[in-house]
Amino acid sequence: MSIIHVVLFQFKADAKQEDVKAVCDRFLSLKTNCVHPTTKTPYILSLKGGKDNSPEGLQNGMTHGFVVEFASAEDRDYYVTTDPAHQDFKRGLGVVLEKPVVVDFVDGVY
């Protein structure tokens, strides 16, 4: 069963639009830049994301959302704790990011 990793970002109010775009582009590039340590091939099954456009008004400050799919909990755990590309990506977020929210789930498991 695959693991779905949902990431929501609230950018700082003074973040420049070009910096926000750069962060989003870097996040989306993880699809190909994250490489499995054993197979030496990309292991993220899918990665989608973009700017919020919901009319519901329930975003609580979150402005951007991303959905990452992994084949296994092991792949997700490697991504979260060890993957050099992901670790490098996370290091630069403090300058523009106010708050992240992350939720992981297995589809259909309640």
C-alpha positions, 0 to 999 in steps of 0.5 A: 500500500502506498503512503500519501504525504500531504504538505501545506505551506504558509509563507511569510507575509513579506515573502517575495513572489519569486522566492515563493515560486522558487521554493515551489519549483524546488519542491516539485523537482524532488520528484526526480532529485530524490534518488533511492540509495539502493537502486539509484533511481527516483523513488517518489511515485508522484508529486503534485502541488500548487497555490490554494484556490479554494473558495471555502475559506478554511485554509487557516493561513495555508497558501500552497499544498503538495501531495507526495506518494511513496510506494512504502513507509520505508521510502517515506521514512528515508525521504523524511529523515535521510534523503540528501535532496530533501534535507537540502530543500528543507534547510532553505525554507526558514527564510520564507516559510511561516509554517508547514503542516504535514499529514501522512496516510494510507488510502482507505485506512481509517 
